[in-house]
Amino acid sequence: MSLHDDLTSVQRRLDDLMRCVARLDEHVGDSLDMRRVRADAGHLRESLGLLQEAVPTAVGSRKVEMVTIPDAPYDRGLWTDAEDEGLGGPNRHAP
């Protein structure tokens, strides 16, 4: 699943939760425990809204760009002055 799919799924489930809390509120009435449940569900809704606002900017800033690597061998001239890792230059002795 993609991030967008996950956020949409959570939003749907949270909407279902809010509907269930509203139905439960009709049965239970206004008690301390019911107010806590409503407040917690409201906090979840607010937190998910903040997350949905924050995620697109974070994901959008990490733009992935494809780099094509040719199948042709590299020009040997690119490596003429290069040193072998750990061995030093071609005319020097290794430590």
BELQUI-V19896 format. One record per pair of residues at least 6 apart in sequence whose ideal C-beta (glycine too) atoms are under 6 Angstrom apart, sorted by sequence separation. I is the first residue (numbers start at 1). J is the second residue. D is the distance in whole Angstrom. If there is no record, write none. Layout:
# BELQUI-V19896
i=I j=J d=D
i=I j=J d=D
This chain:
# BELQUI-V19896
i=28 j=34 d=5
i=83 j=89 d=5
i=88 j=94 d=6
i=87 j=94 d=5
i=25 j=34 d=6
i=21 j=37 d=6
i=21 j=41 d=5
i=18 j=41 d=6
i=17 j=41 d=6
i=14 j=48 d=6
i=7 j=52 d=6
